[in-house]
């Protein structure tokens, strides 16, 4: 497996019927209305990606317990699941259509993972905050799949494996969270904290080695995991995307900075070589 820079990513997307899988570190909602390195990288990635027939999003912000829900709504609503931010963020809309027929197929695909239909959720900011840059015209159907917080880390790898067959059908599987996400330790303008650097580096190393079992081994990660993720909601989508990859994929890292001292903005793409 090779790692590449974002600059040559477009060339790495050889014509293929098999779509990449993408994980984006979404960070602060303010990235939606700021021109910064992250928003520019997401826009560039959107211009580089093959155009999908539909997008399936696994976001850190749709958490369930005991079941995996799949949004089957015709027109997913834009959810503003934050507070204390400028009005410009609450004015944002992402009016993409849903894909109910495919979403119901995904329910069947994930039946062994206690999947159920849902038509009440929509698109939370983990989804639309990055989709605004990937597909600014909101002209690709999109739907979300929840993360079951009642199951362990390895369960999300299994979810990704189950979803991986959708890559052959023109579906872009997109995870949105953060490889390190400790808001309690956050320091606006502060230097990266040691635990954030250590966990981010370990994650990147194990991901590149395809040692996904190590990434899902909570006991093995120990206190470092708890420091990086007091709760693991922002970590789960990264595991789902890892699970949806296979040995045929190349790996590209992008936006690998630590923001606010304790939030990794590392993003990555698994793609055909």
C-alpha positions, 0 to 999 in steps of 0.5 A: 500500500502506498500513501500519496499527497492530495496533489496527485490524487486526481491522477490516482483515480484511474477509471474504475467501476469501483468507487473509493471510500472516504473519511473526512475529519470535519472538526469545527462547524465553522469550517463551513463558512471559513476559507481555510486549508480544510475547506479548500482540501474538501473542495479539491477532493470533490473535484477529483472524486469520480461522480457517484450515483449516491452517497452513503454517510456514516457520521459521528453525529447520528448515534443510536444504541442497540440498532443501526438506523438507515435514513429512508426519507425522500428529502433529508432535512438539514439538521443544525445540531450545534449551538453558540455559533453565528447565524450564518451557520444556521442559515445553511441548507443542503437540499440533496434528495434522499435515495429511499430505494437504495437505503432500504436495500442497505437495511436488508444488507445490515439486517444481521446488525439490527438495522431498521428504517428511519425517516426522521433524521436527515443530514446532520452537520457531520454530513452536510458540512463536508458535502457542501464542499464535495458536491456544492450543488447538492445534486447527488442523492445522499442518506445516512447510516447511524452508528450503534454505540451499544456495540464495540469498535470492531462492530464498526469494522464489520459494518464497513465490510458489509457496506463495501459491496456498494462500491461496485454499484456506484455508491460513495461511502463517506465517513465523517468524524475525527481521528482524535476528538477531545473537546475537554482538552481543546485549546483554541490556538494551542499547540498539539497536545502530546496524546493527540499527536501520539494517537494520530500517528499510531492510527495512521501507522496501523491504517497504512499497515492494514492492521485494523484489528489493532485500531479496534482493540480498545484494551490494546489502545488503553488509556491513549484511546480514552485521552483521544476519545473520551467518547468514541463517537467521532472515532467510529466512522473512521473504523467503518471506512477502514472496514469498507476497504480491501487489499486492492486499495491504495491509501491517500492521507490529507489534512493531517493537522491537529486543530485546537490542540486536541482535534485531529483533522486527518482525512484519508481515501482508500481507492483503486490502484 
